[in-house]
Amino acid sequence: MRLRWDPEPADWADGIRATVPFARWSRWFALALAVGSVVLFLIGQTGPAVFGLASALVIAMLPALDVWLAFRRDPIAGRTVTADVDGHTIRMMTADGTAYSDIQLAELTGWAETERNFVLRTGSRGFHPLPGRAFDSTEDLDRFRDLLVSTIGPAGGS
């Protein structure tokens, strides 16, 4: 199976949310802090309320900002990627040939499927996002999912 896609920061963000607990929960922490800050504001504690709201904003935006900056700093992040998938290996390479990765399916520590990506886990925090838009058809998506299940096990394994 041959895949092709243009990486986007949202692909990385999706992968981080799937693999890093802080990123999954940061918006909820920010919401709780914002609610507490509103309560402080209502009881007349303006200074702590403003500080809490500013902190909530930072907590909510930090993961997205971190991904955006990392994506912009990586010299190959925005380049078109192609991948060849067989029963044992995924060979990903930039279209211009400047970088490649050989991923042995049996060596993956787990995988997850999100609305946007297949997130292939390579270790405790390492991952490769394969966007759904890289596949030509629903049948290819299903075949890839079946390959992951038969090689690694069900989604969510770590």
Phi and psi restraints in degrees (value plus and minus 20) as a CYANA .aco file:
   2 ARG   PHI    -132.5   -92.5
   2 ARG   PSI     110.5   150.5
   3 LEU   PHI    -138.7   -98.7
   3 LEU   PSI     135.1   175.1
   4 ARG   PHI    -173.2  -133.2
   4 ARG   PSI     115.3   155.3
   5 TRP   PHI    -180.2  -140.2
   5 TRP   PSI     141.0   181.0
   6 ASP   PHI    -124.1   -84.1
   6 ASP   PSI      93.5   133.5
   7 PRO   PHI     -80.3   -40.3
   7 PRO   PSI     126.8   166.8
   8 GLU   PHI    -151.1  -111.1
   8 GLU   PSI     130.3   170.3
   9 PRO   PHI     -75.0   -35.0
   9 PRO   PSI     -52.8   -12.8
  10 ALA   PHI     -83.4   -43.4
  10 ALA   PSI     -48.5    -8.5
  11 ASP   PHI     -84.2   -44.2
  11 ASP   PSI     -65.5   -25.5
  12 TRP   PHI     -85.0   -45.0
  12 TRP   PSI     -64.3   -24.3
  13 ALA   PHI     -79.7   -39.7
  13 ALA   PSI     -60.8   -20.8
  14 ASP   PHI     -82.7   -42.7
  14 ASP   PSI     -62.8   -22.8
  15 GLY   PHI     -84.3   -44.3
  15 GLY   PSI     -60.2   -20.2
  16 ILE   PHI     -85.3   -45.3
  16 ILE   PSI     -63.4   -23.4
  17 ARG   PHI     -81.3   -41.3
  17 ARG   PSI     -52.8   -12.8
  18 ALA   PHI     -96.9   -56.9
  18 ALA   PSI     -41.0    -1.0
  19 THR   PHI    -136.7   -96.7
  19 THR   PSI     -40.5    -0.5
  20 VAL   PHI    -136.0   -96.0
  20 VAL   PSI      93.0   133.0
  21 PRO   PHI     -75.5   -35.5
  21 PRO   PSI     -60.8   -20.8
  22 PHE   PHI     -76.7   -36.7
  22 PHE   PSI     -61.4   -21.4
  23 ALA   PHI     -86.2   -46.2
  23 ALA   PSI     -55.5   -15.5
  24 ARG   PHI     -87.3   -47.3
  24 ARG   PSI     -57.3   -17.3
  25 TRP   PHI    -119.4   -79.4
  25 TRP   PSI     -27.1    12.9
  26 SER   PHI     -80.9   -40.9
  26 SER   PSI     -57.5   -17.5
  27 ARG   PHI     -86.6   -46.6
  27 ARG   PSI     -55.0   -15.0
  28 TRP   PHI     -89.7   -49.7
  28 TRP   PSI     -60.1   -20.1
  29 PHE   PHI     -81.1   -41.1
  29 PHE   PSI     -63.6   -23.6
  30 ALA   PHI     -82.8   -42.8
  30 ALA   PSI     -61.7   -21.7
  31 LEU   PHI     -83.5   -43.5
  31 LEU   PSI     -64.0   -24.0
  32 ALA   PHI     -81.9   -41.9
  32 ALA   PSI     -62.1   -22.1
  33 LEU   PHI     -85.4   -45.4
  33 LEU   PSI     -59.5   -19.5
  34 ALA   PHI     -85.1   -45.1
  34 ALA   PSI     -61.8   -21.8
  35 VAL   PHI     -82.7   -42.7
  35 VAL   PSI     -65.2   -25.2
  36 GLY   PHI     -80.6   -40.6
  36 GLY   PSI     -56.8   -16.8
  37 SER   PHI     -88.1   -48.1
  37 SER   PSI     -57.9   -17.9
  38 VAL   PHI     -84.2   -44.2
  38 VAL   PSI     -60.2   -20.2
  39 VAL   PHI     -81.3   -41.3
  39 VAL   PSI     -64.2   -24.2
  40 LEU   PHI     -79.7   -39.7
  40 LEU   PSI     -61.1   -21.1
  41 PHE   PHI     -83.0   -43.0
  41 PHE   PSI     -62.3   -22.3
  42 LEU   PHI     -86.2   -46.2
  42 LEU   PSI     -48.3    -8.3
  43 ILE   PHI    -114.7   -74.7
  43 ILE   PSI     -10.5    29.5
  44 GLY   PHI      74.1   114.1
  44 GLY   PSI     -10.8    29.2
  45 GLN   PHI    -115.5   -75.5
  45 GLN   PSI      51.8    91.8
  46 THR   PHI     -83.0   -43.0
  46 THR   PSI     -65.1   -25.1
  47 GLY   PHI     -79.0   -39.0
  47 GLY   PSI     -76.3   -36.3
  48 PRO   PHI     -82.1   -42.1
  48 PRO   PSI     -52.7   -12.7
  49 ALA   PHI     -84.9   -44.9
  49 ALA   PSI     -64.6   -24.6
  50 VAL   PHI     -84.8   -44.8
  50 VAL   PSI     -63.6   -23.6
  51 PHE   PHI     -80.4   -40.4
  51 PHE   PSI     -64.2   -24.2
  52 GLY   PHI     -83.1   -43.1
  52 GLY   PSI     -62.7   -22.7
  53 LEU   PHI     -85.6   -45.6
  53 LEU   PSI     -60.5   -20.5
  54 ALA   PHI     -84.1   -44.1
  54 ALA   PSI     -61.3   -21.3
  55 SER   PHI     -84.3   -44.3
  55 SER   PSI     -60.9   -20.9
  56 ALA   PHI     -81.3   -41.3
  56 ALA   PSI     -61.2   -21.2
  57 LEU   PHI     -83.0   -43.0
  57 LEU   PSI     -63.6   -23.6
  58 VAL   PHI     -83.2   -43.2
  58 VAL   PSI     -65.1   -25.1
  59 ILE   PHI     -81.9   -41.9
  59 ILE   PSI     -60.3   -20.3
  60 ALA   PHI     -89.2   -49.2
  60 ALA   PSI     -56.4   -16.4
  61 MET   PHI    -111.8   -71.8
  61 MET   PSI     -38.9     1.1
  62 LEU   PHI     -78.6   -38.6
  62 LEU   PSI     -67.6   -27.6
  63 PRO   PHI     -80.8   -40.8
  63 PRO   PSI     -62.3   -22.3
  64 ALA   PHI     -86.1   -46.1
  64 ALA   PSI     -60.9   -20.9
  65 LEU   PHI     -84.9   -44.9
  65 LEU   PSI     -61.3   -21.3
  66 ASP   PHI     -80.9   -40.9
  66 ASP   PSI     -64.5   -24.5
  67 VAL   PHI     -84.5   -44.5
  67 VAL   PSI     -65.5   -25.5
  68 TRP   PHI     -80.2   -40.2
  68 TRP   PSI     -65.2   -25.2
  69 LEU   PHI     -85.6   -45.6
  69 LEU   PSI     -62.6   -22.6
  70 ALA   PHI     -82.8   -42.8
  70 ALA   PSI     -60.7   -20.7
  71 PHE   PHI     -84.3   -44.3
  71 PHE   PSI     -61.4   -21.4
  72 ARG   PHI     -90.1   -50.1
  72 ARG   PSI     -51.8   -11.8
  73 ARG   PHI    -100.4   -60.4
  73 ARG   PSI     -44.5    -4.5
  74 ASP   PHI     -95.8   -55.8
  74 ASP   PSI     102.0   142.0
  75 PRO   PHI     -87.3   -47.3
  75 PRO   PSI     -39.9     0.1
  76 ILE   PHI    -132.8   -92.8
  76 ILE   PSI     -15.2    24.8
  77 ALA   PHI     -80.2   -40.2
  77 ALA   PSI     -60.2   -20.2
  78 GLY   PHI    -113.5   -73.5
  78 GLY   PSI     -14.5    25.5
  79 ARG   PHI    -103.2   -63.2
  79 ARG   PSI     125.1   165.1
  80 THR   PHI     -76.8   -36.8
  80 THR   PSI     115.5   155.5
  81 VAL   PHI    -136.5   -96.5
  81 VAL   PSI     120.0   160.0
  82 THR   PHI    -138.7   -98.7
  82 THR   PSI     134.9   174.9
  83 ALA   PHI    -164.3  -124.3
  83 ALA   PSI     118.1   158.1
  84 ASP   PHI    -128.4   -88.4
  84 ASP   PSI     106.3   146.3
  85 VAL   PHI    -135.6   -95.6
  85 VAL   PSI     105.8   145.8
  86 ASP   PHI    -141.2  -101.2
  86 ASP   PSI    -185.3  -145.3
  87 GLY   PHI     -92.6   -52.6
  87 GLY   PSI     -30.2     9.8
  88 HIS   PHI    -149.7  -109.7
  88 HIS   PSI     -43.6    -3.6
  89 THR   PHI    -158.5  -118.5
  89 THR   PSI     128.0   168.0
  90 ILE   PHI    -138.3   -98.3
  90 ILE   PSI      98.5   138.5
  91 ARG   PHI    -126.5   -86.5
  91 ARG   PSI      87.6   127.6
  92 MET   PHI    -120.3   -80.3
  92 MET   PSI     118.1   158.1
  93 MET   PHI    -168.1  -128.1
  93 MET   PSI     131.5   171.5
  94 THR   PHI     -91.9   -51.9
  94 THR   PSI     129.6   169.6
  95 ALA   PHI     -80.2   -40.2
  95 ALA   PSI     -49.9    -9.9
  96 ASP   PHI    -107.3   -67.3
  96 ASP   PSI     -19.4    20.6
  97 GLY   PHI      59.1    99.1
  97 GLY   PSI      -8.8    31.2
  98 THR   PHI     -99.3   -59.3
  98 THR   PSI     -37.7     2.3
  99 ALA   PHI    -172.4  -132.4
  99 ALA   PSI     129.1   169.1
 100 TYR   PHI    -172.2  -132.2
 100 TYR   PSI     139.2   179.2
 101 SER   PHI    -157.8  -117.8
 101 SER   PSI     113.5   153.5
 102 ASP   PHI    -123.8   -83.8
 102 ASP   PSI      99.3   139.3
 103 ILE   PHI    -130.2   -90.2
 103 ILE   PSI      96.6   136.6
 104 GLN   PHI    -103.4   -63.4
 104 GLN   PSI      98.1   138.1
 105 LEU   PHI     -77.1   -37.1
 105 LEU   PSI     -59.8   -19.8
 106 ALA   PHI     -85.6   -45.6
 106 ALA   PSI     -39.7     0.3
 107 GLU   PHI    -111.5   -71.5
 107 GLU   PSI     -27.2    12.8
 108 LEU   PHI     -87.2   -47.2
 108 LEU   PSI     122.9   162.9
 109 THR   PHI    -108.8   -68.8
 109 THR   PSI     -29.7    10.3
 110 GLY   PHI     145.5   185.5
 110 GLY   PSI     158.5   198.5
 111 TRP   PHI    -175.0  -135.0
 111 TRP   PSI     139.2   179.2
 112 ALA   PHI    -160.8  -120.8
 112 ALA   PSI     131.9   171.9
 113 GLU   PHI    -136.8   -96.8
 113 GLU   PSI     104.9   144.9
 114 THR   PHI    -131.1   -91.1
 114 THR   PSI    -199.0  -159.0
 115 GLU   PHI     -79.9   -39.9
 115 GLU   PSI     -50.6   -10.6
 116 ARG   PHI    -122.7   -82.7
 116 ARG   PSI     -56.2   -16.2
 117 ASN   PHI    -158.6  -118.6
 117 ASN   PSI     143.6   183.6
 118 PHE   PHI    -116.5   -76.5
 118 PHE   PSI     104.1   144.1
 119 VAL   PHI    -125.2   -85.2
 119 VAL   PSI      92.4   132.4
 120 LEU   PHI    -116.5   -76.5
 120 LEU   PSI      95.9   135.9
 121 ARG   PHI    -106.8   -66.8
 121 ARG   PSI     109.4   149.4
 122 THR   PHI    -129.8   -89.8
 122 THR   PSI     -20.1    19.9
 123 GLY   PHI     154.9   194.9
 123 GLY   PSI    -181.3  -141.3
 124 SER   PHI     -83.5   -43.5
 124 SER   PSI     -55.2   -15.2
 125 ARG   PHI    -151.2  -111.2
 125 ARG   PSI     -26.7    13.3
 126 GLY   PHI    -102.4   -62.4
 126 GLY   PSI     126.9   166.9
 127 PHE   PHI    -180.3  -140.3
 127 PHE   PSI     142.2   182.2
 128 HIS   PHI    -147.5  -107.5
 128 HIS   PSI     101.2   141.2
 129 PRO   PHI    -107.3   -67.3
 129 PRO   PSI     110.8   150.8
 130 LEU   PHI    -134.5   -94.5
 130 LEU   PSI      85.7   125.7
 131 PRO   PHI     -88.5   -48.5
 131 PRO   PSI     126.0   166.0
 132 GLY   PHI     -79.7   -39.7
 132 GLY   PSI     -49.6    -9.6
 133 ARG   PHI     -88.5   -48.5
 133 ARG   PSI     -31.6     8.4
 134 ALA   PHI     -94.8   -54.8
 134 ALA   PSI     -38.9     1.1
 135 PHE   PHI    -109.5   -69.5
 135 PHE   PSI     123.3   163.3
 136 ASP   PHI     -96.0   -56.0
 136 ASP   PSI     -47.2    -7.2
 137 SER   PHI    -171.8  -131.8
 137 SER   PSI     145.9   185.9
 138 THR   PHI     -83.4   -43.4
 138 THR   PSI     -54.6   -14.6
 139 GLU   PHI     -82.7   -42.7
 139 GLU   PSI     -60.7   -20.7
 140 ASP   PHI     -83.6   -43.6
 140 ASP   PSI     -61.6   -21.6
 141 LEU   PHI     -78.7   -38.7
 141 LEU   PSI     -66.1   -26.1
 142 ASP   PHI     -84.4   -44.4
 142 ASP   PSI     -61.6   -21.6
 143 ARG   PHI     -83.3   -43.3
 143 ARG   PSI     -60.9   -20.9
 144 PHE   PHI     -86.0   -46.0
 144 PHE   PSI     -64.3   -24.3
 145 ARG   PHI     -79.0   -39.0
 145 ARG   PSI     -65.3   -25.3
 146 ASP   PHI     -82.3   -42.3
 146 ASP   PSI     -58.3   -18.3
 147 LEU   PHI     -82.3   -42.3
 147 LEU   PSI     -64.1   -24.1
 148 LEU   PHI     -83.5   -43.5
 148 LEU   PSI     -64.0   -24.0
 149 VAL   PHI     -82.6   -42.6
 149 VAL   PSI     -64.6   -24.6
 150 SER   PHI     -92.1   -52.1
 150 SER   PSI     -48.1    -8.1
 151 THR   PHI    -112.1   -72.1
 151 THR   PSI     -62.0   -22.0
 152 ILE   PHI    -127.4   -87.4
 152 ILE   PSI     -55.1   -15.1
 153 GLY   PHI      99.9   139.9
 153 GLY   PSI    -195.4  -155.4
 154 PRO   PHI     -84.7   -44.7
 154 PRO   PSI     137.1   177.1
 155 ALA   PHI     -78.0   -38.0
 155 ALA   PSI     131.1   171.1
 156 GLY   PHI      75.6   115.6
 156 GLY   PSI     -28.7    11.3
 157 GLY   PHI     -85.0   -45.0
 157 GLY   PSI     124.6   164.6
